[in-house]
Amino acid sequence: MTAKEWYDKRKRKEKQFQKKVFGMVLDWSVYAYYVIPVGLIFAFLYVGFWTSPPKWITHVSPIIVFVFFYSLTMFNHVRTYIAPADELFFLQREEMYSEFIALGKWQAVRRSLVGCLILLFIFLPLLVKGLSYTYQEVLALALYLYLWNVYQMLIRRWALLRGWKWKYRFLVYLFFGLFIAGLFLQTTGTVYSFIFYLYPAVVSFLLMKREPHPKRYFSRELEMEQEEKWKWANMIMVRSGAMEKPVKVRKYPPFNRTSKPLYHNRYPANVLVETFIKWMYRSGEDIKLYLYFLYIASFAIIVTPYAIKWLIFPGIVGLLYMLSKSIWTSFMNHRFNRHYPFQEKVVWQAKRKARFWTVAVPSICCLALMSICYLIKMILLN
């Protein structure tokens, strides 16, 4: 049996497994009462958009539309369909393992192409009739979206195989900024926009080449594959209450690993704020929610017009304050603070300092980002 036949056989088994997983929640009643009516409503709306598109679409920035497309298409992964029992087999047959990886990459590239085409077909009337794009412009932007989709998928695998989990998260923000910059240059008609086509294409071509020694990353490849295989099953079981959400335990915290003091003056309020910052960065869910909100706020500031930036800025500050207040309440309800209570004056001083680091500093950074966006706009217009 060749590597391709083996790969296709495992792919069919994976499809059958995922079909059984979704069969736990999607029975005939869901199709009868939800899927079929929604499909019919979408068909009528789709035909209507070609004749009379909604007026609100004319007020939407094209950058926001394609960033939305980018967010919908960034969940594709390279699947190799390897199992824990394959370790000895593939380590003895490195050539076949390399073919498995190559087949997984090409399948992911084809899946990205199909996903981009489906997305383009769904929103084509809004782009052509609503935003007045020509078919050539739509195809150019679709190619741009596809290249960056393939690029971020391959670079994600390359980074995670090397254990760059936190570094990859930083790279995600960097790639997202480059994607928006390329969109902005295309909408303004700048000749340098071809660089943002060339860069992801060249890097993707290099990452598609056969890897020389893939077996040294077999354990991480297996971990990523099993996580992707059981992703939907775990989510359904956790949501249904049949199992508890697994608690991730890190060997080392992502920040401040040596737990060195953040404040030179060891006043009680400083100690409490220092404990709050370390707890916030190490607790997991709180820091994720906080960083996701900052990510969305930064994106809103970048893509919205300058006048709208000042309208959404008070909302960003208000939501930051509410989020910081919720995180502080969770921190004060921790069993450590219940066993070792602080004086009210110390808690009040620490709360003020915590508000400064979690609300005032990000708000100042948002103002700086607004100023940078305005300066870039003035430079490009002049």
CORNOR-V333332 format. One line per field, one symbol per residue. phi: phi as a letter, one per 20 degrees, with the letter a starting at -180 (. if undefined). Layout:
BEGIN
phi: ???
END
This chain:
BEGIN
phi: .fffffffffffffffffffffffdddfffffdcffffffffffffffffebffffffeefgffffffffffdedfceddlecgfegffffecfffffffffffffffffffffffffffffdffffeeeemeefffffffffffffffffffffffffffemefffffffgfffffffffffffffemfffffffefffffffffffffffcfffdffffffffffffeffffffffffnfbeffeedefcffclfelffedfeefgfffffffffffffdfnffffffffffffffffffeeffffgffeffffffffffffffffffffefffffecfdfffffffffffffffecffffffffffffffffffffffe
END
